[in-house]
Amino acid sequence: MTYPSTDGGEGVPAPASENPSNPPSTRVAYRLAEESDTAIEALRPLAESIDPEALDALFDGRAAENAYVTFRHEGFTITVTGNGDVLVDPVDVE
C-alpha cells in the first residue's frame, strides 16, 4: 500500500500501522508507538494485555465489518475493527 504522490511520483509507502498486509497485532504495536511517541522496542509486550495470536486469528479476513475488540495497553484504549481500523486513544484519568 502506498500513499499517492502529490507531484506525480510513485508515492510513499504507508506506515506499518496502516498496511493491511500486516496482522492486527503488528498494526496495533506500530500505532501505539506512533501515538505514544515511543520506540516500538520500548513498549511493553502486547501479550501483557491481550493474546496477539488470538487477535490476529479473530481478524484474519473473515471477520464481519461490525466486529471489534477493545482493550487497554500502555495507558491507551485500543480498538481493532473488522474493517481493519486500529484506533488508539489515551485513557482518561480522573
N, CA, C and O atoms as a CHARMM CRD file, in Angstrom:
* protein
*
  376
    1    1 MET  N      0.85000  -1.17400   0.00000 PROA 1      0.00000
    2    1 MET  CA     0.00000   0.00000   0.00000 PROA 1      0.00000
    3    1 MET  C      0.89100   1.23100   0.00000 PROA 1      0.00000
    4    1 MET  O      1.88100   1.28900   0.73000 PROA 1      0.00000
    5    2 THR  N      0.54200   2.20500  -0.81100 PROA 2      0.00000
    6    2 THR  CA     1.27600   3.47000  -0.82500 PROA 2      0.00000
    7    2 THR  C      0.29400   4.61800  -0.79600 PROA 2      0.00000
    8    2 THR  O     -0.85800   4.48800  -1.21100 PROA 2      0.00000
    9    3 TYR  N      0.77200   5.74400  -0.29800 PROA 3      0.00000
   10    3 TYR  CA     0.00400   6.97300  -0.38300 PROA 3      0.00000
   11    3 TYR  C      0.32700   7.61200  -1.71900 PROA 3      0.00000
   12    3 TYR  O      1.48100   7.57900  -2.14700 PROA 3      0.00000
   13    4 PRO  N     -0.65500   8.19400  -2.38900 PROA 4      0.00000
   14    4 PRO  CA    -0.37600   8.82300  -3.67400 PROA 4      0.00000
   15    4 PRO  C      0.55800  10.01600  -3.51700 PROA 4      0.00000
   16    4 PRO  O      0.56500  10.70200  -2.49500 PROA 4      0.00000
   17    5 SER  N      1.33500  10.23600  -4.55100 PROA 5      0.00000
   18    5 SER  CA     2.24900  11.36400  -4.57300 PROA 5      0.00000
   19    5 SER  C      1.49400  12.60100  -5.03500 PROA 5      0.00000
   20    5 SER  O      0.58000  12.51300  -5.85500 PROA 5      0.00000
   21    6 THR  N      1.88100  13.74800  -4.50500 PROA 6      0.00000
   22    6 THR  CA     1.26400  14.99300  -4.95500 PROA 6      0.00000
   23    6 THR  C      1.98300  15.56900  -6.16300 PROA 6      0.00000
   24    6 THR  O      1.49300  16.50800  -6.79000 PROA 6      0.00000
   25    7 ASP  N      3.15400  15.00600  -6.49400 PROA 7      0.00000
   26    7 ASP  CA     3.91300  15.54300  -7.61700 PROA 7      0.00000
   27    7 ASP  C      3.97800  14.58100  -8.80300 PROA 7      0.00000
   28    7 ASP  O      4.80100  14.75600  -9.70200 PROA 7      0.00000
   29    8 GLY  N      3.10900  13.56400  -8.80600 PROA 8      0.00000
   30    8 GLY  CA     3.09000  12.63000  -9.92600 PROA 8      0.00000
   31    8 GLY  C      4.08300  11.50100  -9.79800 PROA 8      0.00000
   32    8 GLY  O      4.18000  10.66400 -10.69500 PROA 8      0.00000
   33    9 GLY  N      4.82900  11.45500  -8.69800 PROA 9      0.00000
   34    9 GLY  CA     5.80500  10.38700  -8.48000 PROA 9      0.00000
   35    9 GLY  C      5.12800   9.08800  -8.05500 PROA 9      0.00000
   36    9 GLY  O      3.91400   8.92800  -8.18700 PROA 9      0.00000
   37   10 GLU  N      5.93000   8.17700  -7.54900 PROA 10     0.00000
   38   10 GLU  CA     5.43300   6.86200  -7.17900 PROA 10     0.00000
   39   10 GLU  C      4.66200   6.84400  -5.87300 PROA 10     0.00000
   40   10 GLU  O      3.95400   5.87200  -5.60700 PROA 10     0.00000
   41   11 GLY  N      4.76500   7.85400  -5.06200 PROA 11     0.00000
   42   11 GLY  CA     4.11200   7.85300  -3.76000 PROA 11     0.00000
   43   11 GLY  C      5.05600   7.32600  -2.69000 PROA 11     0.00000
   44   11 GLY  O      6.19600   6.95600  -2.97400 PROA 11     0.00000
   45   12 VAL  N      4.57000   7.29800  -1.47000 PROA 12     0.00000
   46   12 VAL  CA     5.38600   6.82400  -0.35300 PROA 12     0.00000
   47   12 VAL  C      4.70100   5.63500   0.29400 PROA 12     0.00000
   48   12 VAL  O      3.47200   5.56100   0.31300 PROA 12     0.00000
   49   13 PRO  N      5.48300   4.70400   0.82600 PROA 13     0.00000
   50   13 PRO  CA     4.86500   3.55200   1.48200 PROA 13     0.00000
   51   13 PRO  C      4.00600   3.98600   2.66400 PROA 13     0.00000
   52   13 PRO  O      4.35000   4.92700   3.37900 PROA 13     0.00000
   53   14 ALA  N      2.89800   3.30300   2.86100 PROA 14     0.00000
   54   14 ALA  CA     2.04700   3.57500   4.01800 PROA 14     0.00000
   55   14 ALA  C      2.78300   3.15600   5.28000 PROA 14     0.00000
   56   14 ALA  O      3.58000   2.21800   5.25300 PROA 14     0.00000
   57   15 PRO  N      2.52200   3.84400   6.38700 PROA 15     0.00000
   58   15 PRO  CA     3.14200   3.41600   7.63800 PROA 15     0.00000
   59   15 PRO  C      2.74100   1.98100   7.97200 PROA 15     0.00000
   60   15 PRO  O      1.67900   1.51500   7.55900 PROA 15     0.00000
   61   16 ALA  N      3.59300   1.28700   8.71900 PROA 16     0.00000
   62   16 ALA  CA     3.31200  -0.10800   9.08200 PROA 16     0.00000
   63   16 ALA  C      1.99000  -0.24100   9.81800 PROA 16     0.00000
   64   16 ALA  O      1.34200  -1.28500   9.74500 PROA 16     0.00000
   65   17 SER  N      1.58000   0.81600  10.53500 PROA 17     0.00000
   66   17 SER  CA     0.32600   0.75700  11.28500 PROA 17     0.00000
   67   17 SER  C     -0.89400   0.76600  10.37400 PROA 17     0.00000
   68   17 SER  O     -1.99300   0.43100  10.81600 PROA 17     0.00000
   69   18 GLU  N     -0.72000   1.14100   9.12100 PROA 18     0.00000
   70   18 GLU  CA    -1.84300   1.21900   8.18900 PROA 18     0.00000
   71   18 GLU  C     -1.74600   0.20800   7.06200 PROA 18     0.00000
   72   18 GLU  O     -2.63000   0.15900   6.20700 PROA 18     0.00000
   73   19 ASN  N     -0.70700  -0.59100   7.03900 PROA 19     0.00000
   74   19 ASN  CA    -0.51400  -1.55900   5.97000 PROA 19     0.00000
   75   19 ASN  C     -1.41200  -2.76800   6.20800 PROA 19     0.00000
   76   19 ASN  O     -1.18900  -3.51300   7.16200 PROA 19     0.00000
   77   20 PRO  N     -2.42000  -2.98100   5.36400 PROA 20     0.00000
   78   20 PRO  CA    -3.36700  -4.07300   5.60400 PROA 20     0.00000
   79   20 PRO  C     -2.74600  -5.45700   5.50700 PROA 20     0.00000
   80   20 PRO  O     -3.35400  -6.42900   5.95400 PROA 20     0.00000
   81   21 SER  N     -1.55000  -5.57500   4.93600 PROA 21     0.00000
   82   21 SER  CA    -0.91500  -6.89000   4.88000 PROA 21     0.00000
   83   21 SER  C     -0.27400  -7.26800   6.22000 PROA 21     0.00000
   84   21 SER  O      0.06600  -8.43100   6.43600 PROA 21     0.00000
   85   22 ASN  N     -0.10900  -6.29300   7.11900 PROA 22     0.00000
   86   22 ASN  CA     0.39400  -6.59400   8.45900 PROA 22     0.00000
   87   22 ASN  C     -0.74400  -7.12600   9.31600 PROA 22     0.00000
   88   22 ASN  O     -1.87100  -6.64400   9.20400 PROA 22     0.00000
   89   23 PRO  N     -0.47500  -8.11100  10.17200 PROA 23     0.00000
   90   23 PRO  CA    -1.53300  -8.61000  11.05400 PROA 23     0.00000
   91   23 PRO  C     -1.94400  -7.53400  12.05600 PROA 23     0.00000
   92   23 PRO  O     -1.16800  -6.62100  12.33500 PROA 23     0.00000
   93   24 PRO  N     -3.15700  -7.63300  12.60000 PROA 24     0.00000
   94   24 PRO  CA    -3.63500  -6.61600  13.54200 PROA 24     0.00000
   95   24 PRO  C     -2.68800  -6.36300  14.71200 PROA 24     0.00000
   96   24 PRO  O     -2.50000  -5.21400  15.11100 PROA 24     0.00000
   97   25 SER  N     -2.09100  -7.41100  15.26600 PROA 25     0.00000
   98   25 SER  CA    -1.19700  -7.20000  16.41300 PROA 25     0.00000
   99   25 SER  C     -0.00400  -6.32200  16.03400 PROA 25     0.00000
  100   25 SER  O      0.44000  -5.51100  16.84600 PROA 25     0.00000
  101   26 THR  N      0.51000  -6.46800  14.83800 PROA 26     0.00000
  102   26 THR  CA     1.62200  -5.63600  14.36600 PROA 26     0.00000
  103   26 THR  C      1.15900  -4.20300  14.15800 PROA 26     0.00000
  104   26 THR  O      1.85100  -3.26200  14.54700 PROA 26     0.00000
  105   27 ARG  N     -0.01900  -4.03000  13.54000 PROA 27     0.00000
  106   27 ARG  CA    -0.54700  -2.67800  13.32900 PROA 27     0.00000
  107   27 ARG  C     -0.80700  -1.98300  14.65900 PROA 27     0.00000
  108   27 ARG  O     -0.56000  -0.78400  14.79000 PROA 27     0.00000
  109   28 VAL  N     -1.30800  -2.73400  15.65800 PROA 28     0.00000
  110   28 VAL  CA    -1.53700  -2.15800  16.98700 PROA 28     0.00000
  111   28 VAL  C     -0.21900  -1.66600  17.57000 PROA 28     0.00000
  112   28 VAL  O     -0.15100  -0.54200  18.06500 PROA 28     0.00000
  113   29 ALA  N      0.81300  -2.47400  17.52100 PROA 29     0.00000
  114   29 ALA  CA     2.10300  -2.09100  18.10100 PROA 29     0.00000
  115   29 ALA  C      2.65300  -0.82600  17.44300 PROA 29     0.00000
  116   29 ALA  O      3.10800   0.08200  18.13900 PROA 29     0.00000
  117   30 TYR  N      2.61700  -0.75900  16.12800 PROA 30     0.00000
  118   30 TYR  CA     3.12700   0.42500  15.43300 PROA 30     0.00000
  119   30 TYR  C      2.26500   1.65000  15.70900 PROA 30     0.00000
  120   30 TYR  O      2.78400   2.75200  15.88900 PROA 30     0.00000
  121   31 ARG  N      0.96100   1.46100  15.74200 PROA 31     0.00000
  122   31 ARG  CA     0.04700   2.58500  16.00000 PROA 31     0.00000
  123   31 ARG  C      0.26500   3.12100  17.41000 PROA 31     0.00000
  124   31 ARG  O      0.29000   4.33300  17.62500 PROA 31     0.00000
  125   32 LEU  N      0.42300   2.21000  18.37200 PROA 32     0.00000
  126   32 LEU  CA     0.66900   2.60600  19.75000 PROA 32     0.00000
  127   32 LEU  C      1.99400   3.35100  19.87300 PROA 32     0.00000
  128   32 LEU  O      2.08300   4.34100  20.59900 PROA 32     0.00000
  129   33 ALA  N      3.01300   2.88900  19.17600 PROA 33     0.00000
  130   33 ALA  CA     4.30800   3.57600  19.18500 PROA 33     0.00000
  131   33 ALA  C      4.16600   4.98600  18.61300 PROA 33     0.00000
  132   33 ALA  O      4.74100   5.93500  19.14700 PROA 33     0.00000
  133   34 GLU  N      3.40100   5.12200  17.52700 PROA 34     0.00000
  134   34 GLU  CA     3.18400   6.44100  16.92200 PROA 34     0.00000
  135   34 GLU  C      2.46200   7.36900  17.89200 PROA 34     0.00000
  136   34 GLU  O      2.88900   8.50400  18.10100 PROA 34     0.00000
  137   35 GLU  N      1.37000   6.89100  18.48400 PROA 35     0.00000
  138   35 GLU  CA     0.55100   7.73400  19.36300 PROA 35     0.00000
  139   35 GLU  C      1.26400   8.10600  20.65700 PROA 35     0.00000
  140   35 GLU  O      1.07600   9.20600  21.17600 PROA 35     0.00000
  141   36 SER  N      2.07900   7.19900  21.17900 PROA 36     0.00000
  142   36 SER  CA     2.76100   7.46200  22.44900 PROA 36     0.00000
  143   36 SER  C      4.13400   8.09500  22.25600 PROA 36     0.00000
  144   36 SER  O      4.81100   8.43400  23.22600 PROA 36     0.00000
  145   37 ASP  N      4.54200   8.25200  20.99400 PROA 37     0.00000
  146   37 ASP  CA     5.85900   8.80800  20.67300 PROA 37     0.00000
  147   37 ASP  C      6.96100   8.02400  21.39800 PROA 37     0.00000
  148   37 ASP  O      7.86400   8.58800  22.01600 PROA 37     0.00000
  149   38 THR  N      6.83900   6.69700  21.29000 PROA 38     0.00000
  150   38 THR  CA     7.75800   5.77400  21.94200 PROA 38     0.00000
  151   38 THR  C      8.28800   4.80000  20.89800 PROA 38     0.00000
  152   38 THR  O      7.55100   4.38400  20.00400 PROA 38     0.00000
  153   39 ALA  N      9.54800   4.43800  21.00700 PROA 39     0.00000
  154   39 ALA  CA    10.09800   3.42100  20.10400 PROA 39     0.00000
  155   39 ALA  C      9.35200   2.11200  20.32800 PROA 39     0.00000
  156   39 ALA  O      9.06000   1.74300  21.46500 PROA 39     0.00000
  157   40 ILE  N      9.05100   1.42200  19.25200 PROA 40     0.00000
  158   40 ILE  CA     8.28100   0.18600  19.36200 PROA 40     0.00000
  159   40 ILE  C      8.97200  -0.82000  20.28000 PROA 40     0.00000
  160   40 ILE  O      8.30400  -1.58200  20.97800 PROA 40     0.00000
  161   41 GLU  N     10.29800  -0.82600  20.28400 PROA 41     0.00000
  162   41 GLU  CA    11.05500  -1.74900  21.12600 PROA 41     0.00000
  163   41 GLU  C     10.91300  -1.42600  22.60700 PROA 41     0.00000
  164   41 GLU  O     11.14400  -2.29400  23.45000 PROA 41     0.00000
  165   42 ALA  N     10.53600  -0.18900  22.94200 PROA 42     0.00000
  166   42 ALA  CA    10.41400   0.23500  24.33600 PROA 42     0.00000
  167   42 ALA  C      9.03300  -0.04800  24.92500 PROA 42     0.00000
  168   42 ALA  O      8.83900   0.09300  26.13300 PROA 42     0.00000
  169   43 LEU  N      8.07800  -0.44000  24.09500 PROA 43     0.00000
  170   43 LEU  CA     6.72900  -0.73300  24.58100 PROA 43     0.00000
  171   43 LEU  C      6.70600  -2.06000  25.33000 PROA 43     0.00000
  172   43 LEU  O      7.47300  -2.97200  25.02200 PROA 43     0.00000
  173   44 ARG  N      5.81500  -2.15800  26.32000 PROA 44     0.00000
  174   44 ARG  CA     5.59500  -3.44600  26.98600 PROA 44     0.00000
  175   44 ARG  C      5.02600  -4.41900  25.96900 PROA 44     0.00000
  176   44 ARG  O      4.33300  -3.99700  25.04300 PROA 44     0.00000
  177   45 PRO  N      5.29900  -5.71100  26.11600 PROA 45     0.00000
  178   45 PRO  CA     4.75500  -6.69200  25.17200 PROA 45     0.00000
  179   45 PRO  C      3.22800  -6.64200  25.14000 PROA 45     0.00000
  180   45 PRO  O      2.57600  -6.56700  26.18100 PROA 45     0.00000
  181   46 LEU  N      2.68200  -6.68400  23.95800 PROA 46     0.00000
  182   46 LEU  CA     1.23300  -6.66300  23.78600 PROA 46     0.00000
  183   46 LEU  C      0.57900  -7.82100  24.53900 PROA 46     0.00000
  184   46 LEU  O     -0.55700  -7.70200  24.99600 PROA 46     0.00000
  185   47 ALA  N      1.28400  -8.92400  24.66600 PROA 47     0.00000
  186   47 ALA  CA     0.75100 -10.11200  25.34300 PROA 47     0.00000
  187   47 ALA  C      0.44000  -9.86400  26.81800 PROA 47     0.00000
  188   47 ALA  O     -0.23900 -10.68000  27.44100 PROA 47     0.00000
  189   48 GLU  N      0.91700  -8.76700  27.38600 PROA 48     0.00000
  190   48 GLU  CA     0.57000  -8.43700  28.76800 PROA 48     0.00000
  191   48 GLU  C     -0.87800  -7.98200  28.88400 PROA 48     0.00000
  192   48 GLU  O     -1.43200  -7.96000  29.98300 PROA 48     0.00000
  193   49 SER  N     -1.50000  -7.61700  27.76100 PROA 49     0.00000
  194   49 SER  CA    -2.87600  -7.12400  27.77800 PROA 49     0.00000
  195   49 SER  C     -3.84400  -7.96200  26.95800 PROA 49     0.00000
  196   49 SER  O     -5.03200  -8.02100  27.27500 PROA 49     0.00000
  197   50 ILE  N     -3.35200  -8.60600  25.91300 PROA 50     0.00000
  198   50 ILE  CA    -4.21700  -9.38100  25.02600 PROA 50     0.00000
  199   50 ILE  C     -3.35800 -10.43700  24.32700 PROA 50     0.00000
  200   50 ILE  O     -2.15800 -10.24200  24.13600 PROA 50     0.00000
  201   51 ASP  N     -3.96800 -11.53300  23.95400 PROA 51     0.00000
  202   51 ASP  CA    -3.24600 -12.58300  23.23200 PROA 51     0.00000
  203   51 ASP  C     -3.09800 -12.14900  21.77200 PROA 51     0.00000
  204   51 ASP  O     -4.09000 -12.13500  21.04200 PROA 51     0.00000
  205   52 PRO  N     -1.87900 -11.79100  21.32300 PROA 52     0.00000
  206   52 PRO  CA    -1.70100 -11.30000  19.95300 PROA 52     0.00000
  207   52 PRO  C     -2.12100 -12.31600  18.88700 PROA 52     0.00000
  208   52 PRO  O     -2.68000 -11.93700  17.85800 PROA 52     0.00000
  209   53 GLU  N     -1.85600 -13.59400  19.12700 PROA 53     0.00000
  210   53 GLU  CA    -2.24100 -14.61400  18.14700 PROA 53     0.00000
  211   53 GLU  C     -3.75600 -14.73000  18.04000 PROA 53     0.00000
  212   53 GLU  O     -4.29000 -14.90400  16.94400 PROA 53     0.00000
  213   54 ALA  N     -4.45000 -14.63200  19.16900 PROA 54     0.00000
  214   54 ALA  CA    -5.91500 -14.67700  19.14100 PROA 54     0.00000
  215   54 ALA  C     -6.47300 -13.44600  18.42100 PROA 54     0.00000
  216   54 ALA  O     -7.43500 -13.55200  17.66000 PROA 54     0.00000
  217   55 LEU  N     -5.86800 -12.28500  18.66200 PROA 55     0.00000
  218   55 LEU  CA    -6.29500 -11.06000  17.97800 PROA 55     0.00000
  219   55 LEU  C     -6.13300 -11.20900  16.47100 PROA 55     0.00000
  220   55 LEU  O     -7.03400 -10.86200  15.70800 PROA 55     0.00000
  221   56 ASP  N     -4.98400 -11.72600  16.04500 PROA 56     0.00000
  222   56 ASP  CA    -4.73800 -11.92500  14.61500 PROA 56     0.00000
  223   56 ASP  C     -5.71300 -12.93900  14.02400 PROA 56     0.00000
  224   56 ASP  O     -6.20200 -12.75400  12.91000 PROA 56     0.00000
  225   57 ALA  N     -5.99600 -14.00900  14.76500 PROA 57     0.00000
  226   57 ALA  CA    -6.91700 -15.03900  14.27400 PROA 57     0.00000
  227   57 ALA  C     -8.33700 -14.50000  14.15600 PROA 57     0.00000
  228   57 ALA  O     -9.06800 -14.85500  13.23100 PROA 57     0.00000
  229   58 LEU  N     -8.72400 -13.64400  15.09400 PROA 58     0.00000
  230   58 LEU  CA   -10.07400 -13.08400  15.06700 PROA 58     0.00000
  231   58 LEU  C    -10.29400 -12.21800  13.83300 PROA 58     0.00000
  232   58 LEU  O    -11.38100 -12.21400  13.25400 PROA 58     0.00000
  233   59 PHE  N     -9.26100 -11.48900  13.43600 PROA 59     0.00000
  234   59 PHE  CA    -9.37400 -10.58000  12.29600 PROA 59     0.00000
  235   59 PHE  C     -8.52600 -11.08200  11.13000 PROA 59     0.00000
  236   59 PHE  O     -7.70800 -10.34000  10.58600 PROA 59     0.00000
  237   60 ASP  N     -8.72000 -12.32300  10.75700 PROA 60     0.00000
  238   60 ASP  CA    -7.93400 -12.93700   9.67800 PROA 60     0.00000
  239   60 ASP  C     -8.57900 -12.78400   8.30700 PROA 60     0.00000
  240   60 ASP  O     -8.26000 -13.53200   7.38300 PROA 60     0.00000
  241   61 GLY  N     -9.47000 -11.83400   8.17300 PROA 61     0.00000
  242   61 GLY  CA   -10.11500 -11.59300   6.88200 PROA 61     0.00000
  243   61 GLY  C    -11.53200 -12.11500   6.81000 PROA 61     0.00000
  244   61 GLY  O    -12.26200 -11.82400   5.86200 PROA 61     0.00000
  245   62 ARG  N    -11.92600 -12.88800   7.81600 PROA 62     0.00000
  246   62 ARG  CA   -13.28300 -13.42400   7.81400 PROA 62     0.00000
  247   62 ARG  C    -14.20600 -12.66900   8.75500 PROA 62     0.00000
  248   62 ARG  O    -15.40600 -12.94300   8.79300 PROA 62     0.00000
  249   63 ALA  N    -13.67100 -11.73100   9.50900 PROA 63     0.00000
  250   63 ALA  CA   -14.47700 -11.00800  10.49200 PROA 63     0.00000
  251   63 ALA  C    -15.48800 -10.10200   9.79600 PROA 63     0.00000
  252   63 ALA  O    -15.21900  -9.53300   8.73800 PROA 63     0.00000
  253   64 ALA  N    -16.63100  -9.98800  10.40500 PROA 64     0.00000
  254   64 ALA  CA   -17.64900  -9.07100   9.89900 PROA 64     0.00000
  255   64 ALA  C    -17.17900  -7.63700  10.11200 PROA 64     0.00000
  256   64 ALA  O    -16.42700  -7.35000  11.04300 PROA 64     0.00000
  257   65 GLU  N    -17.62600  -6.75100   9.24500 PROA 65     0.00000
  258   65 GLU  CA   -17.21000  -5.35100   9.36400 PROA 65     0.00000
  259   65 GLU  C    -17.61300  -4.74500  10.69500 PROA 65     0.00000
  260   65 GLU  O    -16.94700  -3.83100  11.18100 PROA 65     0.00000
  261   66 ASN  N    -18.69200  -5.23600  11.29500 PROA 66     0.00000
  262   66 ASN  CA   -19.14500  -4.64500  12.55300 PROA 66     0.00000
  263   66 ASN  C    -18.49100  -5.29400  13.77600 PROA 66     0.00000
  264   66 ASN  O    -18.83600  -4.95400  14.90800 PROA 66     0.00000
  265   67 ALA  N    -17.55400  -6.22300  13.56400 PROA 67     0.00000
  266   67 ALA  CA   -16.82800  -6.84000  14.67400 PROA 67     0.00000
  267   67 ALA  C    -15.76600  -5.87700  15.19200 PROA 67     0.00000
  268   67 ALA  O    -15.19400  -5.09900  14.42900 PROA 67     0.00000
  269   68 TYR  N    -15.51100  -5.93700  16.49100 PROA 68     0.00000
  270   68 TYR  CA   -14.43300  -5.12900  17.05700 PROA 68     0.00000
  271   68 TYR  C    -13.98000  -5.71500  18.38900 PROA 68     0.00000
  272   68 TYR  O    -14.71700  -6.45400  19.04100 PROA 68     0.00000
  273   69 VAL  N    -12.76400  -5.37600  18.77700 PROA 69     0.00000
  274   69 VAL  CA   -12.20500  -5.73700  20.07500 PROA 69     0.00000
  275   69 VAL  C    -11.60700  -4.47000  20.66200 PROA 69     0.00000
  276   69 VAL  O    -10.89000  -3.73700  19.98100 PROA 69     0.00000
  277   70 THR  N    -11.90600  -4.21600  21.93300 PROA 70     0.00000
  278   70 THR  CA   -11.34900  -3.05800  22.62700 PROA 70     0.00000
  279   70 THR  C    -10.62100  -3.54700  23.87300 PROA 70     0.00000
  280   70 THR  O    -11.12700  -4.39400  24.60900 PROA 70     0.00000
  281   71 PHE  N     -9.42800  -3.00500  24.10200 PROA 71     0.00000
  282   71 PHE  CA    -8.65200  -3.36000  25.28300 PROA 71     0.00000
  283   71 PHE  C     -7.75000  -2.18700  25.64700 PROA 71     0.00000
  284   71 PHE  O     -7.60300  -1.24200  24.87200 PROA 71     0.00000
  285   72 ARG  N     -7.15100  -2.25500  26.82700 PROA 72     0.00000
  286   72 ARG  CA    -6.23700  -1.20500  27.28500 PROA 72     0.00000
  287   72 ARG  C     -4.81600  -1.73400  27.34100 PROA 72     0.00000
  288   72 ARG  O     -4.56800  -2.88100  27.71400 PROA 72     0.00000
  289   73 HSD  N     -3.88400  -0.85900  26.95700 PROA 73     0.00000
  290   73 HSD  CA    -2.46400  -1.22100  26.99500 PROA 73     0.00000
  291   73 HSD  C     -1.64600   0.06100  27.01100 PROA 73     0.00000
  292   73 HSD  O     -1.91800   0.98300  26.24200 PROA 73     0.00000
  293   74 GLU  N     -0.65900   0.12200  27.87200 PROA 74     0.00000
  294   74 GLU  CA     0.28000   1.25700  27.92100 PROA 74     0.00000
  295   74 GLU  C     -0.42200   2.60300  28.12800 PROA 74     0.00000
  296   74 GLU  O      0.05400   3.62300  27.62900 PROA 74     0.00000
  297   75 GLY  N     -1.55100   2.62400  28.85700 PROA 75     0.00000
  298   75 GLY  CA    -2.26100   3.87500  29.10900 PROA 75     0.00000
  299   75 GLY  C     -3.14800   4.33300  27.96700 PROA 75     0.00000
  300   75 GLY  O     -3.55800   5.49300  27.93300 PROA 75     0.00000
  301   76 PHE  N     -3.45300   3.44200  27.03100 PROA 76     0.00000
  302   76 PHE  CA    -4.30700   3.76200  25.89300 PROA 76     0.00000
  303   76 PHE  C     -5.43600   2.74100  25.78100 PROA 76     0.00000
  304   76 PHE  O     -5.28000   1.57600  26.14500 PROA 76     0.00000
  305   77 THR  N     -6.56600   3.20300  25.27200 PROA 77     0.00000
  306   77 THR  CA    -7.64700   2.30700  24.88700 PROA 77     0.00000
  307   77 THR  C     -7.46900   2.03300  23.40600 PROA 77     0.00000
  308   77 THR  O     -7.38600   2.96300  22.60300 PROA 77     0.00000
  309   78 ILE  N     -7.40900   0.77100  23.04400 PROA 78     0.00000
  310   78 ILE  CA    -7.14300   0.35800  21.66800 PROA 78     0.00000
  311   78 ILE  C     -8.34900  -0.41400  21.15500 PROA 78     0.00000
  312   78 ILE  O     -8.83500  -1.33300  21.81400 PROA 78     0.00000
  313   79 THR  N     -8.82700  -0.03900  19.98100 PROA 79     0.00000
  314   79 THR  CA    -9.93200  -0.74600  19.34200 PROA 79     0.00000
  315   79 THR  C     -9.48100  -1.19800  17.96500 PROA 79     0.00000
  316   79 THR  O     -8.98100  -0.40400  17.16800 PROA 79     0.00000
  317   80 VAL  N     -9.66300  -2.48300  17.69600 PROA 80     0.00000
  318   80 VAL  CA    -9.38600  -3.05800  16.38000 PROA 80     0.00000
  319   80 VAL  C    -10.73500  -3.43900  15.79600 PROA 80     0.00000
  320   80 VAL  O    -11.52200  -4.13100  16.44200 PROA 80     0.00000
  321   81 THR  N    -11.00800  -2.98500  14.56500 PROA 81     0.00000
  322   81 THR  CA   -12.30900  -3.23700  13.95200 PROA 81     0.00000
  323   81 THR  C    -12.20500  -4.25400  12.82100 PROA 81     0.00000
  324   81 THR  O    -11.12800  -4.51000  12.28300 PROA 81     0.00000
  325   82 GLY  N    -13.35000  -4.82000  12.48100 PROA 82     0.00000
  326   82 GLY  CA   -13.41400  -5.81200  11.42200 PROA 82     0.00000
  327   82 GLY  C    -13.03400  -5.28600  10.05600 PROA 82     0.00000
  328   82 GLY  O    -12.67500  -6.06600   9.17400 PROA 82     0.00000
  329   83 ASN  N    -13.10500  -3.97500   9.86100 PROA 83     0.00000
  330   83 ASN  CA   -12.71300  -3.41800   8.56200 PROA 83     0.00000
  331   83 ASN  C    -11.24400  -3.00600   8.53100 PROA 83     0.00000
  332   83 ASN  O    -10.79400  -2.38300   7.56900 PROA 83     0.00000
  333   84 GLY  N    -10.48600  -3.35700   9.59400 PROA 84     0.00000
  334   84 GLY  CA    -9.04400  -3.12300   9.58800 PROA 84     0.00000
  335   84 GLY  C     -8.56000  -1.89100  10.31100 PROA 84     0.00000
  336   84 GLY  O     -7.35300  -1.66500  10.39100 PROA 84     0.00000
  337   85 ASP  N     -9.46500  -1.08400  10.84200 PROA 85     0.00000
  338   85 ASP  CA    -9.03500   0.11600  11.55600 PROA 85     0.00000
  339   85 ASP  C     -8.42500  -0.24500  12.90300 PROA 85     0.00000
  340   85 ASP  O     -8.86200  -1.18600  13.56500 PROA 85     0.00000
  341   86 VAL  N     -7.41300   0.51400  13.29500 PROA 86     0.00000
  342   86 VAL  CA    -6.81500   0.41300  14.62500 PROA 86     0.00000
  343   86 VAL  C     -6.90300   1.80600  15.23500 PROA 86     0.00000
  344   86 VAL  O     -6.23500   2.73400  14.78100 PROA 86     0.00000
  345   87 LEU  N     -7.72900   1.94400  16.26400 PROA 87     0.00000
  346   87 LEU  CA    -7.94900   3.22800  16.92100 PROA 87     0.00000
  347   87 LEU  C     -7.24100   3.21000  18.26800 PROA 87     0.00000
  348   87 LEU  O     -7.39100   2.26200  19.03800 PROA 87     0.00000
  349   88 VAL  N     -6.47500   4.24800  18.55300 PROA 88     0.00000
  350   88 VAL  CA    -5.70400   4.33300  19.78900 PROA 88     0.00000
  351   88 VAL  C     -6.00600   5.67800  20.43300 PROA 88     0.00000
  352   88 VAL  O     -5.74000   6.73100  19.85500 PROA 88     0.00000
  353   89 ASP  N     -6.56900   5.62700  21.64500 PROA 89     0.00000
  354   89 ASP  CA    -6.92400   6.84600  22.36700 PROA 89     0.00000
  355   89 ASP  C     -6.36800   6.78500  23.78200 PROA 89     0.00000
  356   89 ASP  O     -6.40300   5.73100  24.41700 PROA 89     0.00000
  357   90 PRO  N     -5.85100   7.91600  24.28600 PROA 90     0.00000
  358   90 PRO  CA    -5.35800   7.91400  25.66400 PROA 90     0.00000
  359   90 PRO  C     -6.49400   7.60300  26.63300 PROA 90     0.00000
  360   90 PRO  O     -7.63500   8.01600  26.42100 PROA 90     0.00000
  361   91 VAL  N     -6.17300   6.87500  27.69500 PROA 91     0.00000
  362   91 VAL  CA    -7.14900   6.58600  28.73800 PROA 91     0.00000
  363   91 VAL  C     -7.32400   7.84900  29.55700 PROA 91     0.00000
  364   91 VAL  O     -6.34400   8.46400  29.98000 PROA 91     0.00000
  365   92 ASP  N     -8.57500   8.23900  29.78300 PROA 92     0.00000
  366   92 ASP  CA    -8.85700   9.40200  30.62000 PROA 92     0.00000
  367   92 ASP  C     -8.60900   9.03900  32.07600 PROA 92     0.00000
  368   92 ASP  O     -9.14900   8.05400  32.57800 PROA 92     0.00000
  369   93 VAL  N     -7.79600   9.83100  32.74600 PROA 93     0.00000
  370   93 VAL  CA    -7.51700   9.61800  34.16100 PROA 93     0.00000
  371   93 VAL  C     -8.18300  10.74000  34.92900 PROA 93     0.00000
  372   93 VAL  O     -7.91200  11.91800  34.69900 PROA 93     0.00000
  373   94 GLU  N     -9.05500  10.36100  35.84100 PROA 94     0.00000
  374   94 GLU  CA    -9.76700  11.37900  36.62200 PROA 94     0.00000
  375   94 GLU  C     -9.33300  11.35900  38.05000 PROA 94     0.00000
  376   94 GLU  O     -9.82600  12.14800  38.85700 PROA 94     0.00000
